[in-house]
Amino acid sequence: MTTFSASCRQLHKSGAALVLGSLVPVESASAARLLPGPNEGGPPQVDLSPMSFSASMRRPTGDAEPTIRGYARQSSVKQGATISFAFSSINAAAPTNYPVRIIRLGQTDVTDYTGTEKIHARKIKTTDDLSQDWPTTFSVRIGSNWPSGIYVARVGDGLADAPDVIFVVRAARAGATSSIMVQLPTATINAYCNYGGKSLYWYNSVPQPAPKVSFDRPLQSDGQWIYGFGLDEEYRTRIRDFYLWLELSGRKV
């Protein structure tokens, strides 16, 4: 079980970030300004800047709430390795077969894997660290020739069924194809994500923040918890344009 604890606030303050699956120091932290925690003066006034929850970060108005949630068991994986996923169909009366795809995001999205998997309904757990610990739904072996980059596991017929589960494919040998490394703020998103009812922060936790949060849960927003935020929203809002520009300019990462 992997967790991210409140003690990691110091990592943010000292300029640490999750880079393709590992905590490493960087010259300047890109994480949002931290709000006071449970040992820092009690509940703060709601201040969502710069992690503002504007309309652009949410699903378009009128969209139905997705009925499937899921997460990857690893935030990144090397070429040639295997990655596993856990999914749950919310309030499903019986296990249901859904199409699944693994897609590399880019100027033109490329589907590298297709299949059909049976999705079960799983109980939302409220453990101290919000770990859901759902059984593995399916696993995929990453092709040794799949380009490094940002990928998603997509379940169902569209985003109305399930938010994309984002993960990174890394080169089998670091630096073999590019000298540029792009970091995704996975640890920051996990800290702000309140799937299960809590995050590490007061403004979107009930009745108070969790002392630690697990990566074994969907890093996704959910309408039943206020001010939810997930990695798919972070990608659409802050990552996508830069990532696509890198590809358009011919820079491999």
N, C-alpha and C positions, 0 to 999 in steps of 0.2 A: 504494500500500500504506500503510495506517495502522497505526502502532505506538504502544505506550504503554511507555515505558522506565523503568528503575529510577531515573533522574534525576527522574521525576515524583513520587518520594516527597516531595520538597520541596513540591510543589503540595498534597499531602494535608496536610502539616504546617502550611502557611500558610493552609489553609482554602479550597482550591479544589475544585470539583466539576464533573462533566460535566453541563451543563444542556441537555437537549434537543439534544445534538449539539455543544455548544461548551464549552470550558473557560472558566469565569468564576469570579471570587472570590465567596465567600459569607461571611456573618458567622461561621458556625460550621460546621466540616466534620462531615458525618454519617458519614464513612468509619470503618471499624473501626480499632482501634488497630493500628499497624503492627508487625509482628514484625521482629526484626533481619534484615538482608539480608546478602549475601555479603561486603560490606565493613564490616560492623558487628559484628564479633566472632564470625563463624562460625555454624554451625548452632545455633539456639536450642533450649531445651526446648520441647516442644509446648505451646503456650498458645493456645487457640482462642477466648478471650474478648476482646471481645464477639462476634466472628465465630464463634460456637459452631456446631459441626456436629451439632446435635441431630437426633433422629429426625424432628422436625417439618419439617426442611429437606430431607429426602430423600424419594424416592419411597416410597409405602407398601410395607411388607414383603410380599414375595410377588409384587410386580409384576415382569413380565418386563423385561429391559433393552431399551430401544427399539432398533430396527434401523435407524433413519434419523436422520441428523444434518444440521444446516444452519445457515446464518447469513444475515443481511441485509447487503447491501453498504453500507447507510447505517443509522445508529442512529436517525435521524429524517428526516422528509420533509415538505415543505409540501403543502398541499392543491393538487391539480392537477398535481403532479409525478409522476415515475415512480420506483419502487423496485424493486431487483433482489434475487434470492435465489439462493443456491447450496446444493444438497443432495446428500447421498451416501447410498446404501443400503449399509449395512455388510455385507460378505461376500456381496453379491448375485451370483448366477451369471450373470445377464443383466439388461439394463435392464428395469424394470417400471413400468407405469403406476399412478399413485396419484392419488386425489382431493386437490385442494388448495383451501384456503379462506383468505380474509382476514377476520378477525373483530375487531370492536371490543369490547373487554372492558367490562363494566359490570354493573349490577344485573341486566340482561338482556343477554346477549351478542347482538350483531347481526352477521350474516354479510353482508358487502358485496361479496364476490367468490367465485365458485366456478369450478373448472375441473379439468382432468386433465393431469398432467405426467408425463413419463418420467424416472424417477430412475435414475441410473447409480451403479455402485460406484466410489468414488474412493479412492485411496491416502491414508492418513494420513501427512502429511509431518512430518519432524522437523528443520525448518530452525531457525536460531538464534532466530528470533522466533516460531516455531510457525505461521507463515503457511501456510494450506492452499491458497489460491489456486485453489479449484475453479472450473470454468467456471460461468457463469450458467445456472441451471436454468430460471427463468422470471422475467418482469418484470410488474409491475402498475402501471397508471396510477391514481393516487389521485384519487377524485372530488373536484371542487371543492366539493361539498356534504357531504363526509364530515366529521363533527364532529371537532375536535381531541381527542386523547386517546391512550390506550394500545391498541395493536392487536397481533394475533399472526398469523403465517403458520402454518397447521396443515396438515400433510401426512399422508395416510393416514386410516385409519378411526377412529383414536383416539390418546390419548397413549401407548399401548403401542407405537405405530408410531414416533412422533417427538415429542420435547419441543417445546413451542411456541417459535417464534422471535419474540421481542418487539421491537417498534419503536414509535416515536411519530409520530403525524401532528400537525403544527403548523398553526396558522392561516396562511393565505397572507400575511396582514399581521399582524405581531406586535401583540397587544393589541386586535385588531379586535372580538373577541367576549368577551374577559374580561381583567380586570386581574390575575388569579391565574396564576402559573406554577408548575408542578410539576416538580421535577427528579428524574431517575432516575440512580442512581449507576453509570452504565455503565462509566466508567473504573475505578472501584474493583472492580467485578465482573471486568473483564478482567484486572486485576492479580492477583486471587485465583484465577481460572479456570486449571485446569491441563490443558485439552484439548490433547493432543499429548504430555503427560508432564511439563510444567513450567508454573510460574507465576513471579511475581517473588519468591516466598517459599520458604524452605527446607522447611517442613513437608509440602508436597505436590509437591515437585519431585525428580526423579531424574536424574542424581546430585546436581545442584545447580540453583539458580534460573536462569532465563533472564535475560540482560542486558536484554532487551526482549521484549514480547509484542505480537502483531499482533491487530487487530480482524477480520482476514480468516480467522476460524476460528469454530467453534461456541462461543458463550459458554454452555456446557452442561457438566454433570457427566457422567462416563462411568465405568462400573464397573471398567474396566481400570486406572484411575489412582486411587490412594487420596486421600481427602479432596477429591474434586471438588466444585465449586460453580459454579452458573450463574445467569443472569439470571432464568430461569423460577422457580428456587427462591427467589431474592431477592424476586420479585413475590409468591409465595404466602406467604412468611414475614413480610415487613416492609412491603410496598407495598400489597397488595390491600385490606386493611381500610380504610386511610385513603382510598385512591382511591375505593372504593365509597361511603364516608361522604360525600365531597365531592359525588358525584352524587346521593345520597339527600337531601342537604340543599339541593339546588338550586344549588350553586355550579359555574359553568362554569369550565373551566380551558383 
